[in-house]
Amino acid sequence: MVDDNEVVELSLQEIVIEATSEDGYSPLTIKTSRGDIACRYYKALNASSAVIWVGGIGGGFDTPAQYLYPDVSLHLTKKGISAFQVQYRFPSNLHESVLDVLSGVHFLEHDGINRFGLVGHSFGGAVVIQAGVVTEPVKTVVTLATQASGATESVANLPKDCSLLVIHGKRDKVLPYTCSQQVFAKAHEPKELVLYDAAGHSLDEFAQQVHQKVTTWLKDALD
């Protein structure tokens, strides 16, 4: 688990923001003492709330449930909620990946954001849970087909007013849905567990339902 003392191991040096792309986000690079963090910033006008998205162990800007992250980001910006997708510097390294998310939190706080939702798929579930533990303004965490390692041990330490949504497919052949059940059992209220009988690890089979559930959950938590 990452604690406040470990955050200082990585220092932010420069922010480079490019022009908004036709896909609705601005490519953004957080230059740090231990490498560059590539991000995509879907900025809503005068937003005070934001969602940070992270993917799985494969790295890149991967997204589950058939473009969940970009599609919901564009919807949220229309509702006054910014969105921010983070690409890991060192995919599969939990400690470094948590620092990547915390660097995004730090940038967004300086851009006027004071309420956060953190969303992670697979390996990213453990990342956002551990990042949420040391992010006081986090209001909700959402895990999608999460791993148990690194998540079960930390989830009970999320801030008291932070809600948790746990989603998993029962036909997941990468990480069994019992991982999410373990995480859910250790979490405090408010929390919700959603299991889709015929969904695999990517949750593509129930993409529409996942989009609706995640969008509604985030809006309710951050509005």
MIDOSE-1310 file (N, C-alpha, C; in nm, 2 decimals, decimal comma, always signed):
residues 223
mvdd	+0,08/-0,12/+0,00/+0,00/+0,00/+0,00/+0,09/+0,12/+0,00; +0,04/+0,23/-0,07/+0,12/+0,35/-0,07/+0,07/+0,44/+0,04; +0,16/+0,50/+0,11/+0,13/+0,60/+0,21/+0,18/+0,74/+0,18; +0,14/+0,84/+0,26/+0,17/+0,98/+0,23/+0,32/+1,00/+0,21
nevv	+0,40/+0,93/+0,29/+0,55/+0,95/+0,28/+0,61/+0,90/+0,15; +0,54/+0,80/+0,09/+0,59/+0,74/-0,03/+0,57/+0,83/-0,15; +0,46/+0,92/-0,14/+0,43/+1,01/-0,25/+0,54/+1,10/-0,29; +0,62/+1,14/-0,19/+0,73/+1,24/-0,22/+0,84/+1,17/-0,30
elsl	+0,84/+1,04/-0,31/+0,95/+0,97/-0,39/+0,94/+1,02/-0,54; +0,83/+1,07/-0,58/+0,81/+1,11/-0,72/+0,77/+1,26/-0,72; +0,85/+1,34/-0,78/+0,82/+1,48/-0,79/+0,78/+1,53/-0,93; +0,68/+1,62/-0,93/+0,63/+1,67/-1,06/+0,72/+1,78/-1,10
qeiv	+0,76/+1,78/-1,23/+0,85/+1,88/-1,28/+0,79/+1,98/-1,38; +0,70/+1,93/-1,47/+0,64/+2,01/-1,57/+0,51/+1,94/-1,63; +0,42/+2,03/-1,67/+0,29/+1,98/-1,73/+0,29/+2,03/-1,87; +0,27/+1,94/-1,97/+0,27/+1,98/-2,11/+0,13/+1,94/-2,16
ieat	+0,05/+2,04/-2,20/-0,08/+2,02/-2,26/-0,09/+2,05/-2,40; -0,14/+1,96/-2,48/-0,16/+1,99/-2,63/-0,30/+2,03/-2,66; -0,32/+2,07/-2,78/-0,46/+2,12/-2,82/-0,56/+2,00/-2,82; -0,68/+2,04/-2,79/-0,79/+1,93/-2,78/-0,80/+1,86/-2,92
sedg	-0,81/+1,73/-2,91/-0,82/+1,65/-3,03/-0,97/+1,64/-3,07; -0,98/+1,58/-3,19/-1,12/+1,57/-3,24/-1,20/+1,47/-3,16; -1,13/+1,39/-3,08/-1,20/+1,29/-2,99/-1,24/+1,35/-2,86; -1,22/+1,48/-2,84/-1,27/+1,55/-2,72/-1,18/+1,56/-2,60
yspl	-1,05/+1,52/-2,61/-0,96/+1,53/-2,50/-0,83/+1,60/-2,54; -0,77/+1,65/-2,44/-0,64/+1,72/-2,47/-0,53/+1,62/-2,42; -0,44/+1,58/-2,51/-0,32/+1,50/-2,47/-0,24/+1,58/-2,37; -0,20/+1,52/-2,26/-0,13/+1,59/-2,15/-0,02/+1,50/-2,10
tikt	+0,09/+1,56/-2,07/+0,21/+1,48/-2,02/+0,25/+1,54/-1,89; +0,25/+1,46/-1,78/+0,30/+1,50/-1,65/+0,45/+1,45/-1,65; +0,54/+1,55/-1,65/+0,68/+1,51/-1,65/+0,72/+1,50/-1,50; +0,78/+1,39/-1,46/+0,82/+1,37/-1,33/+0,97/+1,33/-1,31
srgd	+1,01/+1,32/-1,19/+1,15/+1,28/-1,16/+1,18/+1,14/-1,20; +1,07/+1,06/-1,23/+1,09/+0,92/-1,26/+1,02/+0,88/-1,39; +1,02/+0,97/-1,48/+0,96/+0,94/-1,61/+0,83/+1,02/-1,64; +0,79/+1,02/-1,76/+0,67/+1,09/-1,81/+0,54/+1,01/-1,79
iacr	+0,44/+1,07/-1,75/+0,30/+1,01/-1,74/+0,22/+1,07/-1,85; +0,18/+0,99/-1,95/+0,09/+1,03/-2,06/-0,06/+1,02/-2,01; -0,13/+1,13/-2,04/-0,27/+1,13/-1,99/-0,36/+1,19/-2,10; -0,49/+1,17/-2,08/-0,59/+1,24/-2,17/-0,69/+1,31/-2,08
yyka	-0,70/+1,44/-2,11/-0,78/+1,53/-2,02/-0,91/+1,57/-2,09; -1,02/+1,52/-2,04/-1,15/+1,57/-2,09/-1,20/+1,68/-2,00; -1,17/+1,80/-2,03/-1,20/+1,91/-1,94/-1,34/+1,97/-1,95; -1,41/+1,97/-1,84/-1,54/+2,04/-1,84/-1,53/+2,18/-1,79
lnas	-1,60/+2,27/-1,85/-1,59/+2,41/-1,81/-1,64/+2,43/-1,66; -1,55/+2,50/-1,59/-1,58/+2,53/-1,45/-1,60/+2,41/-1,36; -1,54/+2,29/-1,39/-1,57/+2,17/-1,32/-1,50/+2,18/-1,18; -1,56/+2,12/-1,08/-1,50/+2,10/-0,95/-1,49/+1,95/-0,92
savi	-1,54/+1,87/-1,01/-1,54/+1,72/-0,99/-1,47/+1,66/-1,11; -1,40/+1,55/-1,09/-1,34/+1,48/-1,20/-1,33/+1,33/-1,17; -1,33/+1,25/-1,28/-1,31/+1,11/-1,27/-1,17/+1,07/-1,33; -1,10/+0,99/-1,27/-0,97/+0,94/-1,32/-0,99/+0,79/-1,35
wvgg	-0,95/+0,76/-1,48/-0,96/+0,62/-1,53/-0,83/+0,56/-1,55; -0,82/+0,43/-1,51/-0,69/+0,36/-1,54/-0,73/+0,22/-1,59; -0,64/+0,16/-1,67/-0,67/+0,03/-1,73/-0,60/-0,08/-1,66; -0,57/-0,19/-1,73/-0,51/-0,31/-1,67/-0,36/-0,32/-1,68
iggg	-0,31/-0,44/-1,66/-0,17/-0,46/-1,66/-0,10/-0,44/-1,80; -0,18/-0,44/-1,90/-0,13/-0,42/-2,04/-0,08/-0,29/-2,07; -0,12/-0,19/-1,98/-0,08/-0,05/-2,01/-0,15/+0,02/-2,12; -0,10/+0,13/-2,17/-0,16/+0,20/-2,27/-0,29/+0,27/-2,22
fdtp	-0,37/+0,31/-2,32/-0,50/+0,37/-2,29/-0,61/+0,27/-2,31; -0,59/+0,15/-2,26/-0,69/+0,05/-2,28/-0,82/+0,08/-2,20; -0,93/+0,03/-2,24/-1,06/+0,06/-2,18/-1,15/-0,07/-2,19; -1,21/-0,11/-2,08/-1,30/-0,22/-2,09/-1,44/-0,18/-2,15
aqyl	-1,52/-0,28/-2,16/-1,67/-0,26/-2,19/-1,69/-0,17/-2,31; -1,62/-0,20/-2,42/-1,64/-0,14/-2,55/-1,63/+0,02/-2,54; -1,51/+0,07/-2,51/-1,49/+0,21/-2,51/-1,56/+0,28/-2,39; -1,57/+0,21/-2,28/-1,63/+0,27/-2,16/-1,57/+0,41/-2,12
ypdv	-1,44/+0,41/-2,11/-1,38/+0,53/-2,06/-1,40/+0,65/-2,15; -1,37/+0,65/-2,28/-1,39/+0,77/-2,37/-1,54/+0,80/-2,38; -1,63/+0,70/-2,39/-1,77/+0,73/-2,41/-1,83/+0,80/-2,28; -1,80/+0,75/-2,17/-1,85/+0,81/-2,04/-1,79/+0,94/-2,02
slhl	-1,66/+0,95/-2,05/-1,59/+1,08/-2,03/-1,66/+1,19/-2,11; -1,69/+1,17/-2,23/-1,76/+1,27/-2,31/-1,90/+1,30/-2,26; -1,97/+1,20/-2,20/-2,10/+1,23/-2,14/-2,08/+1,31/-2,02; -1,98/+1,28/-1,93/-1,97/+1,35/-1,81/-1,93/+1,50/-1,83
tkkg	-1,85/+1,52/-1,93/-1,81/+1,66/-1,95/-1,93/+1,75/-1,99; -2,03/+1,69/-2,05/-2,15/+1,77/-2,08/-2,23/+1,80/-1,95; -2,20/+1,72/-1,85/-2,27/+1,74/-1,72/-2,19/+1,81/-1,62; -2,07/+1,87/-1,67/-1,99/+1,95/-1,58/-1,89/+1,88/-1,50
isaf	-1,86/+1,75/-1,53/-1,76/+1,67/-1,46/-1,65/+1,64/-1,56; -1,53/+1,67/-1,52/-1,41/+1,65/-1,60/-1,37/+1,50/-1,59; -1,29/+1,45/-1,69/-1,24/+1,32/-1,69/-1,10/+1,32/-1,73; -1,02/+1,22/-1,68/-0,88/+1,22/-1,69/-0,83/+1,07/-1,70
qvqy	-0,78/+1,03/-1,81/-0,73/+0,89/-1,83/-0,58/+0,89/-1,81; -0,53/+0,80/-1,73/-0,39/+0,79/-1,70/-0,33/+0,67/-1,76; -0,21/+0,68/-1,83/-0,13/+0,57/-1,88/-0,02/+0,54/-1,79; +0,00/+0,42/-1,74/+0,10/+0,39/-1,65/+0,24/+0,40/-1,71
rfps	+0,34/+0,45/-1,63/+0,48/+0,45/-1,67/+0,53/+0,31/-1,67; +0,50/+0,23/-1,56/+0,55/+0,10/-1,55/+0,43/+0,00/-1,52; +0,36/-0,04/-1,63/+0,25/-0,13/-1,61/+0,30/-0,26/-1,54; +0,21/-0,30/-1,45/+0,23/-0,42/-1,36/+0,30/-0,39/-1,23
nlhe	+0,36/-0,27/-1,22/+0,42/-0,23/-1,09/+0,31/-0,15/-1,02; +0,26/-0,21/-0,91/+0,15/-0,15/-0,84/+0,19/-0,02/-0,77; +0,30/-0,02/-0,71/+0,34/+0,10/-0,64/+0,36/+0,22/-0,73; +0,43/+0,20/-0,84/+0,45/+0,31/-0,94/+0,32/+0,35/-1,01
svld	+0,23/+0,26/-1,03/+0,10/+0,29/-1,09/+0,01/+0,37/-1,00; +0,02/+0,34/-0,87/-0,06/+0,43/-0,77/+0,00/+0,57/-0,78; +0,13/+0,58/-0,78/+0,19/+0,72/-0,79/+0,15/+0,79/-0,92; +0,13/+0,72/-1,03/+0,08/+0,78/-1,15/-0,06/+0,84/-1,13
vlsg	-0,15/+0,77/-1,06/-0,28/+0,82/-1,03/-0,27/+0,94/-0,94; -0,19/+0,93/-0,83/-0,18/+1,04/-0,74/-0,12/+1,16/-0,81; -0,04/+1,15/-0,91/+0,01/+1,26/-0,98/-0,10/+1,33/-1,06; -0,19/+1,25/-1,11/-0,31/+1,30/-1,18/-0,40/+1,38/-1,08
vhfl	-0,41/+1,32/-0,96/-0,49/+1,39/-0,86/-0,43/+1,52/-0,83; -0,30/+1,53/-0,81/-0,23/+1,65/-0,78/-0,25/+1,76/-0,88; -0,23/+1,72/-1,01/-0,25/+1,81/-1,12/-0,40/+1,87/-1,12; -0,49/+1,78/-1,10/-0,63/+1,82/-1,11/-0,67/+1,91/-0,99
ehdg	-0,61/+1,88/-0,88/-0,64/+1,97/-0,76/-0,59/+2,11/-0,79; -0,48/+2,13/-0,86/-0,43/+2,26/-0,89/-0,51/+2,32/-1,01; -0,60/+2,24/-1,07/-0,68/+2,29/-1,18/-0,83/+2,31/-1,13; -0,84/+2,31/-1,00/-0,97/+2,35/-0,94/-1,06/+2,23/-0,90
inrf	-1,01/+2,11/-0,91/-1,09/+1,99/-0,88/-1,08/+1,96/-0,73; -1,20/+1,94/-0,66/-1,20/+1,90/-0,52/-1,28/+1,78/-0,48; -1,33/+1,71/-0,59/-1,41/+1,59/-0,57/-1,37/+1,49/-0,67; -1,33/+1,37/-0,63/-1,28/+1,27/-0,73/-1,36/+1,14/-0,73
glvg	-1,36/+1,08/-0,84/-1,40/+0,94/-0,86/-1,29/+0,87/-0,93; -1,25/+0,75/-0,88/-1,14/+0,68/-0,94/-1,20/+0,55/-0,99; -1,16/+0,51/-1,11/-1,21/+0,39/-1,18/-1,10/+0,31/-1,24; -1,10/+0,18/-1,21/-0,99/+0,10/-1,26/-1,04/-0,04/-1,30
hsfg	-0,98/-0,09/-1,41/-1,01/-0,22/-1,46/-0,90/-0,32/-1,43; -0,94/-0,44/-1,39/-0,84/-0,55/-1,37/-0,74/-0,51/-1,26; -0,61/-0,51/-1,30/-0,50/-0,46/-1,22/-0,53/-0,32/-1,17; -0,60/-0,24/-1,25/-0,63/-0,11/-1,21/-0,73/-0,09/-1,10
gavv	-0,80/-0,20/-1,07/-0,89/-0,20/-0,95/-0,81/-0,18/-0,82; -0,70/-0,26/-0,81/-0,61/-0,24/-0,69/-0,54/-0,10/-0,69; -0,51/-0,05/-0,81/-0,44/+0,08/-0,82/-0,54/+0,19/-0,77; -0,66/+0,19/-0,81/-0,75/+0,30/-0,77/-0,79/+0,28/-0,62
iqag	-0,80/+0,16/-0,57/-0,83/+0,14/-0,43/-0,71/+0,20/-0,34; -0,59/+0,16/-0,38/-0,48/+0,21/-0,30/-0,46/+0,36/-0,31; -0,49/+0,42/-0,43/-0,48/+0,56/-0,45/-0,59/+0,63/-0,37; -0,71/+0,57/-0,37/-0,82/+0,63/-0,30/-0,79/+0,64/-0,15
vvte	-0,72/+0,54/-0,09/-0,69/+0,54/+0,05/-0,62/+0,67/+0,09; -0,53/+0,73/+0,01/-0,45/+0,85/+0,04/-0,50/+0,97/-0,03; -0,62/+0,97/-0,09/-0,68/+1,08/-0,16/-0,80/+1,13/-0,08; -0,79/+1,22/+0,01/-0,90/+1,26/+0,10/-1,02/+1,31/+0,02
pvkt	-1,01/+1,38/-0,09/-1,13/+1,42/-0,16/-1,20/+1,32/-0,25; -1,16/+1,19/-0,24/-1,22/+1,09/-0,32/-1,36/+1,06/-0,27; -1,46/+1,06/-0,35/-1,60/+1,04/-0,31/-1,65/+0,90/-0,36; -1,58/+0,84/-0,45/-1,62/+0,71/-0,49/-1,51/+0,64/-0,57
vvtl	-1,51/+0,51/-0,56/-1,41/+0,42/-0,63/-1,49/+0,32/-0,70; -1,46/+0,29/-0,83/-1,53/+0,19/-0,91/-1,42/+0,09/-0,96; -1,45/-0,04/-0,93/-1,36/-0,14/-0,98/-1,43/-0,23/-1,08; -1,36/-0,27/-1,19/-1,42/-0,35/-1,30/-1,33/-0,47/-1,31
atqa	-1,38/-0,59/-1,28/-1,31/-0,71/-1,30/-1,17/-0,70/-1,22; -1,18/-0,65/-1,10/-1,06/-0,63/-1,03/-0,99/-0,75/-0,98; -0,85/-0,74/-0,97/-0,78/-0,84/-0,90/-0,80/-0,82/-0,75; -0,78/-0,93/-0,67/-0,79/-0,92/-0,52/-0,66/-0,87/-0,46
sgat	-0,55/-0,91/-0,51/-0,42/-0,87/-0,46/-0,40/-0,72/-0,46; -0,37/-0,67/-0,35/-0,35/-0,52/-0,34/-0,47/-0,44/-0,32; -0,59/-0,51/-0,34/-0,72/-0,44/-0,32/-0,78/-0,49/-0,19; -0,79/-0,62/-0,17/-0,86/-0,67/-0,05/-0,79/-0,61/+0,08
esva	-0,66/-0,60/+0,08/-0,59/-0,56/+0,20/-0,61/-0,41/+0,23; -0,65/-0,33/+0,13/-0,66/-0,19/+0,14/-0,80/-0,13/+0,14; -0,89/-0,20/+0,09/-1,02/-0,14/+0,06/-1,09/-0,09/+0,19; -1,07/-0,15/+0,30/-1,14/-0,11/+0,42/-1,09/+0,03/+0,47
nlpk	-0,97/+0,07/+0,42/-0,91/+0,20/+0,46/-0,95/+0,32/+0,37; -1,04/+0,30/+0,28/-1,09/+0,41/+0,20/-1,16/+0,51/+0,29; -1,16/+0,64/+0,26/-1,23/+0,74/+0,34/-1,37/+0,70/+0,38; -1,41/+0,74/+0,49/-1,54/+0,69/+0,54/-1,66/+0,73/+0,45
dcsl	-1,65/+0,84/+0,39/-1,76/+0,89/+0,30/-1,74/+0,85/+0,16; -1,65/+0,76/+0,13/-1,62/+0,72/-0,01/-1,70/+0,59/-0,04; -1,78/+0,60/-0,14/-1,86/+0,48/-0,18/-1,78/+0,39/-0,27; -1,83/+0,26/-0,29/-1,75/+0,17/-0,37/-1,85/+0,09/-0,46
lvih	-1,82/+0,09/-0,59/-1,90/+0,01/-0,68/-1,81/-0,10/-0,74; -1,84/-0,23/-0,72/-1,76/-0,34/-0,77/-1,84/-0,42/-0,88; -1,78/-0,43/-1,00/-1,84/-0,49/-1,11/-1,75/-0,61/-1,16; -1,81/-0,72/-1,19/-1,74/-0,84/-1,24/-1,82/-0,93/-1,32
gkrd	-1,76/-1,00/-1,42/-1,83/-1,10/-1,50/-1,81/-1,24/-1,44; -1,91/-1,32/-1,44/-1,90/-1,45/-1,38/-1,82/-1,55/-1,48; -1,81/-1,51/-1,60/-1,73/-1,59/-1,70/-1,59/-1,54/-1,72; -1,54/-1,46/-1,63/-1,41/-1,40/-1,64/-1,31/-1,52/-1,63
kvlp	-1,22/-1,54/-1,73/-1,12/-1,65/-1,73/-0,99/-1,59/-1,69; -0,98/-1,46/-1,67/-0,85/-1,40/-1,63/-0,84/-1,38/-1,48; -0,94/-1,32/-1,42/-0,95/-1,31/-1,28/-1,09/-1,35/-1,24; -1,11/-1,45/-1,15/-1,24/-1,50/-1,12/-1,32/-1,39/-1,04
ytcs	-1,45/-1,40/-1,05/-1,54/-1,30/-0,99/-1,53/-1,31/-0,84; -1,48/-1,42/-0,79/-1,46/-1,42/-0,64/-1,36/-1,32/-0,59; -1,27/-1,27/-0,68/-1,18/-1,16/-0,64/-1,26/-1,03/-0,60; -1,36/-1,00/-0,68/-1,45/-0,89/-0,65/-1,53/-0,91/-0,52
qqvf	-1,58/-1,04/-0,51/-1,65/-1,07/-0,39/-1,56/-1,05/-0,26; -1,44/-1,09/-0,27/-1,35/-1,07/-0,16/-1,33/-0,92/-0,13; -1,31/-0,84/-0,23/-1,29/-0,70/-0,21/-1,42/-0,64/-0,15; -1,53/-0,67/-0,20/-1,66/-0,62/-0,16/-1,68/-0,65/-0,01
akah	-1,65/-0,78/+0,03/-1,67/-0,82/+0,17/-1,59/-0,74/+0,27; -1,47/-0,69/+0,23/-1,39/-0,61/+0,32/-1,42/-0,46/+0,32; -1,50/-0,42/+0,23/-1,53/-0,27/+0,21/-1,64/-0,23/+0,31; -1,63/-0,10/+0,35/-1,74/-0,04/+0,43/-1,85/+0,01/+0,34
epke	-1,96/+0,04/+0,40/-2,07/+0,10/+0,33/-2,04/+0,25/+0,31; -2,10/+0,31/+0,21/-2,19/+0,25/+0,11/-2,11/+0,18/+0,00; -2,17/+0,07/-0,05/-2,11/-0,02/-0,15/-2,21/-0,09/-0,22; -2,17/-0,14/-0,34/-2,26/-0,22/-0,42/-2,18/-0,32/-0,51
lvly	-2,22/-0,44/-0,52/-2,16/-0,54/-0,60/-2,25/-0,58/-0,71; -2,20/-0,57/-0,84/-2,28/-0,61/-0,96/-2,21/-0,72/-1,03; -2,27/-0,84/-1,05/-2,21/-0,95/-1,12/-2,30/-0,98/-1,24; -2,23/-0,99/-1,36/-2,30/-1,03/-1,48/-2,27/-1,17/-1,52
daag	-2,38/-1,25/-1,52/-2,36/-1,40/-1,54/-2,28/-1,44/-1,66; -2,30/-1,37/-1,78/-2,24/-1,41/-1,90/-2,13/-1,32/-1,95; -2,07/-1,24/-1,86/-1,97/-1,15/-1,90/-1,83/-1,20/-1,87; -1,73/-1,18/-1,96/-1,60/-1,21/-1,94/-1,52/-1,10/-1,88
hsld	-1,38/-1,11/-1,89/-1,30/-1,01/-1,82/-1,31/-0,87/-1,87; -1,34/-0,85/-2,00/-1,35/-0,72/-2,06/-1,49/-0,66/-2,03; -1,58/-0,74/-2,00/-1,72/-0,70/-1,98/-1,79/-0,65/-2,11; -1,73/-0,68/-2,22/-1,79/-0,64/-2,35/-1,93/-0,69/-2,37
efaq	-1,96/-0,81/-2,32/-2,09/-0,87/-2,35/-2,20/-0,79/-2,28; -2,17/-0,71/-2,18/-2,27/-0,63/-2,11/-2,23/-0,48/-2,11; -2,17/-0,44/-2,22/-2,11/-0,30/-2,23/-2,22/-0,20/-2,21; -2,34/-0,21/-2,27/-2,44/-0,11/-2,25/-2,48/-0,10/-2,10
qvhq	-2,50/-0,21/-2,04/-2,54/-0,21/-1,90/-2,43/-0,15/-1,81; -2,31/-0,18/-1,84/-2,19/-0,13/-1,76/-2,18/+0,03/-1,78; -2,20/+0,07/-1,91/-2,20/+0,22/-1,93/-2,30/+0,29/-1,85; -2,42/+0,24/-1,85/-2,53/+0,30/-1,78/-2,51/+0,30/-1,63
kvtt	-2,46/+0,19/-1,58/-2,44/+0,18/-1,44/-2,33/+0,27/-1,39; -2,22/+0,27/-1,46/-2,10/+0,35/-1,42/-2,13/+0,50/-1,43; -2,20/+0,53/-1,54/-2,23/+0,68/-1,56/-2,33/+0,73/-1,45; -2,43/+0,65/-1,42/-2,52/+0,69/-1,32/-2,46/+0,70/-1,18
wlkd	-2,37/+0,60/-1,15/-2,30/+0,59/-1,02/-2,21/+0,71/-1,00; -2,14/+0,74/-1,10/-2,04/+0,86/-1,10/-2,11/+0,99/-1,08; -2,22/+1,01/-1,16/-2,29/+1,13/-1,15/-2,35/+1,15/-1,01; -2,41/+1,04/-0,96/-2,47/+1,05/-0,83/-2,37/+1,08/-0,72
ald	-2,25/+1,03/-0,73/-2,14/+1,05/-0,63/-2,08/+1,18/-0,64; -2,07/+1,24/-0,76/-1,99/+1,36/-0,78/-2,08/+1,48/-0,81; -2,20/+1,47/-0,83/-2,29/+1,58/-0,87/-2,30/+1,68/-0,75
